[in-house]
Amino acid sequence: MAEQPISGKPRGFGPAWLLLCVGFALHVWDEAAHNFLESYNATVLTLAAHFWWFPRLDMQYREWLIRLLVAITVCFALTPFAFRNARWLRPLGYLFAVIHFFNGMGHTLATILGRTVPSVRFEGVAPGFYSSPLLLVFSLYLFWSLRRSASPVQRPSNG
């Protein structure tokens, strides 16, 4: 059970988890609204053609959207456990934050470079760029909240 601060309110990571869920949902909308799969599939096919070990994960819109909607639904369904500071959810929380931090960085870097691979260039910003700052900020907030809400390490007494 998590230690409670003086105010009596639990120090769970629920608010940060919930915000990252909202950021994730907005990011999927941003990608869908800006034709993300066109550049994603072209990038995957180019990388798979150049590197034998690279997985060929090109997707159709319906398949992509259904998978992401299921993932978003599962993440939102886990939110009550994050508010309870469930110990078993903490590793998933770190994974959730890492994935979305690098996802946000990837969209930002693609926009700065104007491409993903030399053959896949963007006019303007990369699809998913507009919601990338939310992913970056909310994932950092989740990292911070997970650290802050961790149970203190029990130290043996010297007595």
MARDREN-662615 format. One line per field, with one value per residue: y negated, z negated, x negated of N, C-alpha, C in turn. Coordinates in Angstrom, 2 decimals, m for minus. Example, Ala and Ser with C-alpha at 12.3 -4.5 7.8 and 13.67 -1.06 7.14 Angstrom:
! residues 2
n_v c(5.69	2.25) $
n_w c(m7.80	m7.08) $
n_u c(m13.19	m12.85) $
ca_v c(4.50	1.06) $
ca_w c(m7.80	m7.14) $
ca_u c(m12.30	m13.67) $
c_v c(3.30	m0.03) $
c_w c(m7.80	m7.87) $
c_u c(m13.20	m12.90) $
This chain:
! residues 159
n_v c(1.18	m2.23	m4.94	m7.57	m11.06	m13.94	m15.36	m13.38	m12.44	m9.92	m9.07	m8.34	m7.52	m8.20	m10.69	m11.47	m9.19	m9.17	m11.61	m10.98	m8.96	m10.45	m12.15	m10.19	m9.30	m11.71	m11.95	m9.74	m10.57	m12.87	m11.70	m10.14	m12.14	m13.40	m11.73	m9.67	m6.93	m6.74	m7.81	m6.24	m3.52	m3.67	m4.25	m1.94	0.05	m0.76	m0.55	2.20	3.23	2.56	3.62	6.81	7.86	6.17	5.79	6.24	4.35	3.16	1.54	1.52	m1.06	m0.57	1.70	0.65	m1.47	m0.11	1.50	m0.51	m1.81	0.23	0.46	m2.10	m1.98	0.10	m1.12	m3.33	m1.83	m0.81	m2.95	m3.41	m1.70	m2.90	m5.21	m4.05	m3.40	m0.91	1.67	3.65	2.38	0.46	1.12	1.32	m1.28	m2.68	m1.60	m2.49	m5.26	m5.45	m4.47	m6.43	m8.75	m8.36	m8.08	m10.65	m12.08	m10.96	m11.85	m14.58	m14.78	m13.79	m15.86	m18.00	m17.10	m16.81	m14.46	m10.83	m8.61	m8.84	m8.67	m9.29	m12.07	m15.13	m17.62	m20.45	m19.80	m16.62	m13.91	m13.62	m15.32	m17.62	m16.80	m15.77	m17.32	m17.07	m14.33	m14.19	m15.91	m14.80	m12.17	m12.60	m13.68	m11.42	m9.72	m11.21	m11.17	m8.44	m7.97	m9.67	m8.54	m6.10	m3.49	m4.07	m2.81	m0.21	m0.48	1.30	1.19	m0.14	0.76) $
n_w c(0.00	0.76	m0.69	m2.51	m2.09	m4.30	m3.88	m3.60	m1.23	1.26	2.78	5.56	9.04	10.73	11.88	13.71	15.32	16.42	17.86	19.78	21.13	22.29	23.88	25.59	26.93	28.25	29.84	31.57	32.95	34.17	35.81	37.49	38.70	40.25	42.20	41.41	41.89	44.54	44.69	42.69	43.60	45.99	44.93	43.35	45.34	46.86	44.98	44.40	46.86	46.97	44.69	43.64	41.22	40.29	39.20	41.26	40.99	42.26	42.47	42.87	42.87	41.34	39.76	38.34	36.92	35.36	33.72	32.28	31.02	29.34	27.71	26.51	25.12	23.29	21.84	20.69	19.15	17.20	15.61	13.02	11.38	11.46	10.03	7.57	7.05	7.82	7.40	9.30	11.69	12.03	13.46	16.04	16.29	16.45	18.88	20.60	20.44	21.49	24.14	25.21	24.82	26.57	28.92	29.20	29.45	31.83	33.80	33.57	34.26	36.89	38.06	37.73	39.31	41.68	42.87	42.73	43.66	46.33	48.70	47.91	47.50	45.99	46.53	44.86	41.49	39.86	39.89	36.94	35.46	34.18	31.80	30.46	28.49	26.29	25.73	24.98	22.69	21.00	20.71	19.39	17.05	16.09	15.60	13.52	11.63	11.10	9.89	7.66	6.31	5.47	3.11	0.11	m0.37	m2.58	m5.31	m7.25	m10.81	m13.09	m15.63) $
n_u c(m0.85	m0.50	m2.30	m0.75	m0.45	m0.60	1.79	3.66	4.60	4.31	1.18	1.18	0.54	2.51	3.71	1.69	1.49	4.07	4.03	2.06	3.38	5.46	3.88	2.79	5.12	5.83	3.59	3.81	6.09	5.00	3.03	4.69	6.21	4.33	3.31	1.47	0.81	m0.03	m2.67	m3.81	m3.54	m5.04	m7.56	m8.06	m8.08	m10.27	m12.38	m12.21	m12.95	m15.61	m16.83	m17.17	m16.30	m14.37	m11.05	m8.21	m5.64	m3.39	m0.22	3.37	5.88	8.28	7.60	5.38	6.62	8.54	6.89	5.53	7.68	8.58	6.31	6.30	8.74	8.20	6.14	7.51	9.32	7.66	7.15	8.49	6.97	4.49	5.04	5.34	2.80	1.73	m0.50	m1.23	m0.67	m2.56	m5.06	m3.97	m3.12	m5.55	m6.46	m4.40	m4.83	m7.45	m7.11	m5.38	m6.85	m9.04	m7.57	m6.44	m8.86	m9.80	m7.93	m8.38	m11.11	m10.98	m9.54	m11.34	m13.48	m12.15	m11.49	m11.19	m12.66	m15.09	m13.50	m10.92	m9.37	m8.10	m5.64	m5.55	m4.59	m5.19	m2.83	m0.89	m2.41	m1.33	m0.14	m2.25	m3.76	m2.04	m2.23	m4.92	m5.08	m3.08	m4.00	m6.42	m5.38	m4.04	m6.25	m7.45	m5.36	m5.14	m7.62	m7.38	m5.25	m6.12	m6.62	m8.42	m11.74	m12.33	m14.39	m16.75	m16.72	m19.19	m19.17) $
ca_v c(0.00	m3.44	m5.87	m8.71	m12.31	m14.58	m15.79	m12.24	m12.00	m8.94	m9.59	m7.49	m8.13	m8.25	m11.87	m11.44	m8.10	m9.64	m12.62	m10.33	m8.29	m11.50	m12.52	m9.08	m9.36	m12.87	m11.66	m8.86	m11.42	m13.71	m10.87	m9.78	m13.34	m13.90	m10.67	m9.07	m5.63	m6.88	m7.94	m5.10	m2.33	m3.91	m4.14	m0.53	0.81	m1.15	0.04	3.66	3.54	2.33	4.39	8.11	8.13	5.21	6.39	5.56	4.15	2.19	1.76	0.85	m2.05	0.04	2.55	m0.25	m2.21	0.81	1.84	m1.66	m2.05	1.25	0.07	m3.27	m1.50	0.83	m2.11	m4.03	m0.87	m0.61	m4.19	m3.31	m1.05	m3.91	m6.08	m3.28	m3.16	0.54	2.02	4.42	1.50	m0.46	1.40	0.94	m2.74	m3.09	m1.22	m3.41	m6.55	m5.32	m4.36	m7.71	m9.74	m8.15	m8.36	m12.11	m12.49	m10.53	m12.77	m15.87	m14.65	m13.68	m17.20	m18.80	m16.61	m16.89	m13.12	m9.70	m8.04	m9.76	m8.64	m9.69	m13.47	m15.79	m19.03	m20.96	m18.97	m15.19	m13.53	m13.35	m16.30	m18.60	m16.25	m15.28	m17.98	m16.49	m13.04	m14.44	m16.47	m13.86	m11.02	m13.05	m13.80	m10.07	m9.31	m11.92	m10.69	m7.08	m8.10	m10.33	m7.69	m4.82	m3.24	m4.25	m1.59	0.09	m0.36	1.98	0.31	0.17	0.96) $
ca_w c(0.00	0.88	m1.82	m2.28	m2.59	m5.43	m3.51	m3.65	0.13	1.74	3.73	6.73	10.30	11.54	12.74	14.80	16.21	17.14	18.85	20.89	21.90	23.10	24.89	26.53	27.76	29.13	30.80	32.60	33.80	34.93	36.88	38.44	39.43	41.10	43.10	40.85	42.45	45.82	44.43	41.88	44.45	46.90	44.12	42.99	46.54	47.21	44.01	44.58	48.09	46.75	43.55	43.65	39.90	39.92	39.41	42.21	40.27	42.93	42.03	43.49	41.95	40.40	38.84	37.50	36.04	34.39	32.74	31.40	30.18	28.29	26.78	25.75	24.21	22.20	21.00	19.88	18.19	16.13	14.86	11.58	10.69	11.32	8.92	6.34	6.97	7.87	7.60	10.53	12.84	12.11	14.61	17.26	16.32	16.99	20.30	21.24	20.52	22.41	25.51	25.68	24.90	27.84	30.01	29.35	29.98	33.23	34.64	33.53	35.04	38.30	38.51	37.83	40.46	42.88	43.46	41.85	44.40	47.46	49.72	47.35	47.09	45.60	46.81	43.56	40.33	39.95	39.29	35.52	34.81	33.35	30.46	29.86	27.22	25.21	25.38	24.28	21.36	20.18	20.38	18.33	15.83	15.59	14.99	12.25	10.71	10.70	8.92	6.45	5.62	5.10	1.68	m0.33	m0.62	m4.02	m5.75	m8.54	m11.92	m13.68	m17.05) $
ca_u c(0.00	m1.31	m2.34	0.12	m1.00	0.07	3.14	4.55	4.92	3.33	0.19	1.15	0.12	3.73	3.89	0.71	1.90	5.26	3.62	1.37	4.43	6.11	2.89	2.72	6.33	5.71	2.52	4.38	6.93	4.08	2.45	5.75	6.64	3.25	2.87	0.26	0.44	m0.74	m4.10	m4.24	m3.71	m6.17	m8.78	m8.25	m8.46	m11.65	m13.30	m12.19	m13.68	m17.04	m17.32	m16.48	m15.77	m13.33	m9.72	m7.33	m4.39	m2.53	1.16	4.50	6.44	9.24	6.83	4.59	7.50	9.14	5.85	5.27	8.86	8.54	5.23	6.78	9.78	7.53	5.43	8.50	9.88	6.68	7.01	8.80	5.86	3.43	5.44	5.11	1.35	1.55	m1.92	m1.40	m0.52	m3.70	m5.94	m3.25	m3.14	m6.85	m6.46	m3.47	m5.51	m8.59	m6.58	m4.83	m7.92	m9.75	m6.63	m6.43	m10.17	m9.88	m7.16	m9.06	m12.33	m10.59	m9.17	m12.56	m14.24	m11.33	m11.40	m11.50	m13.79	m15.30	m12.45	m9.62	m9.48	m6.86	m5.38	m5.10	m4.90	m4.90	m1.54	m1.01	m3.29	m0.62	0.14	m3.50	m4.10	m1.24	m2.83	m6.17	m4.82	m2.31	m4.84	m7.34	m4.57	m3.82	m7.52	m7.59	m4.33	m5.51	m8.72	m6.88	m4.28	m6.73	m6.75	m9.81	m12.49	m12.43	m15.78	m16.83	m17.12	m20.50	m18.97) $
c_v c(m1.25	m4.29	m7.06	m9.97	m12.88	m14.96	m14.64	m11.72	m10.99	m9.54	m8.66	m8.25	m8.25	m9.48	m11.87	m10.35	m8.55	m10.68	m11.98	m9.53	m9.28	m11.94	m11.46	m9.11	m10.55	m12.65	m10.75	m9.66	m12.29	m12.91	m10.52	m10.97	m13.84	m12.79	m10.03	m7.79	m5.71	m6.96	m6.76	m3.88	m2.50	m3.77	m2.69	0.28	0.48	m0.50	1.56	4.07	3.41	3.20	5.68	8.39	7.22	5.80	5.56	5.48	3.07	2.55	1.01	m0.04	m1.41	0.86	1.69	m0.93	m1.30	1.19	0.70	m1.97	m1.02	0.88	m1.12	m2.85	m0.76	m0.15	m2.88	m3.11	m0.64	m1.85	m4.08	m2.65	m2.01	m4.86	m5.38	m2.95	m1.67	0.88	2.74	3.55	0.60	m0.13	1.06	m0.58	m3.27	m2.77	m2.18	m4.77	m6.50	m5.30	m5.72	m8.83	m9.59	m8.36	m9.87	m12.63	m12.13	m11.46	m14.15	m15.84	m14.55	m15.04	m18.07	m18.42	m16.74	m15.55	m12.07	m8.98	m8.92	m9.79	m9.07	m11.07	m14.06	m17.21	m19.58	m20.00	m17.51	m14.90	m13.14	m14.35	m17.20	m18.10	m15.73	m16.01	m17.44	m15.15	m13.24	m14.92	m15.46	m12.62	m11.40	m13.20	m12.42	m9.52	m9.92	m11.39	m9.27	m7.11	m8.65	m9.40	m6.33	m4.70	m3.44	m2.90	m1.40	0.29	0.36	1.01	0.78	0.51	2.35) $
c_w c(0.00	m0.38	m1.49	m2.84	m3.71	m5.11	m3.57	m2.27	0.59	2.79	4.93	7.95	11.27	12.42	13.94	15.81	17.08	18.21	20.04	21.74	22.82	24.22	25.97	27.48	28.73	30.20	31.92	33.52	34.71	36.10	37.93	39.30	40.42	41.89	42.67	41.56	43.78	45.60	43.61	42.76	45.41	46.16	43.79	44.20	46.98	46.27	44.15	45.84	47.90	45.65	43.45	42.32	39.50	40.19	40.37	41.58	40.94	42.63	42.91	42.44	40.90	39.34	37.84	36.46	34.98	33.32	31.76	30.50	29.06	27.25	25.91	24.73	23.02	21.27	20.12	18.82	17.01	15.22	13.39	10.78	10.50	10.17	7.57	6.13	6.96	8.23	8.93	11.79	13.04	13.26	15.95	17.41	16.89	18.49	21.11	21.46	21.52	23.86	26.01	25.68	26.23	29.05	30.27	29.93	31.45	34.18	34.70	34.39	36.54	38.87	38.69	39.06	41.77	43.57	42.37	42.39	45.63	48.49	49.21	46.73	46.78	46.13	45.50	42.45	40.60	39.35	37.82	34.76	33.83	31.94	29.77	28.59	26.04	24.77	24.58	22.85	20.46	19.83	19.30	16.99	15.23	14.96	13.60	11.22	10.23	9.67	7.58	5.64	5.22	3.58	1.27	m0.62	m2.12	m4.37	m7.09	m9.64	m12.51	m15.15	m17.44) $
c_u c(m0.89	m1.21	m1.45	m0.52	m0.14	1.51	4.14	4.94	3.87	2.42	0.09	0.68	1.30	3.89	2.93	1.06	3.08	4.89	2.90	2.36	5.14	5.16	2.76	3.92	6.27	4.65	3.02	5.29	6.05	3.47	3.49	6.16	5.58	2.56	1.54	m0.16	m0.28	m2.25	m4.62	m4.51	m4.88	m7.50	m9.07	m8.70	m9.88	m12.65	m13.37	m12.95	m15.20	m17.65	m16.52	m15.78	m14.61	m11.95	m8.87	m5.94	m3.53	m1.07	2.16	5.16	7.35	8.52	6.05	5.48	8.12	8.12	5.60	6.47	8.95	7.49	5.66	7.82	9.18	6.82	6.40	9.11	8.95	6.54	7.39	7.68	4.68	3.77	5.25	3.64	1.03	0.11	m2.14	m1.30	m1.74	m4.65	m5.27	m3.20	m4.44	m6.93	m5.58	m4.14	m6.67	m8.11	m6.13	m5.85	m8.66	m8.85	m6.58	m7.74	m10.30	m9.14	m7.82	m10.32	m12.02	m10.20	m10.41	m13.37	m13.48	m11.15	m11.54	m12.72	m13.96	m14.17	m11.08	m9.76	m8.11	m6.82	m4.82	m5.49	m4.55	m3.53	m1.75	m1.85	m2.54	m0.33	m1.13	m3.92	m3.30	m1.83	m4.10	m5.92	m4.10	m3.12	m5.86	m6.61	m4.30	m5.09	m7.67	m6.60	m4.63	m6.64	m8.22	m5.99	m4.84	m6.81	m8.19	m10.45	m12.62	m13.90	m15.82	m17.29	m18.45	m20.38	m19.02) $
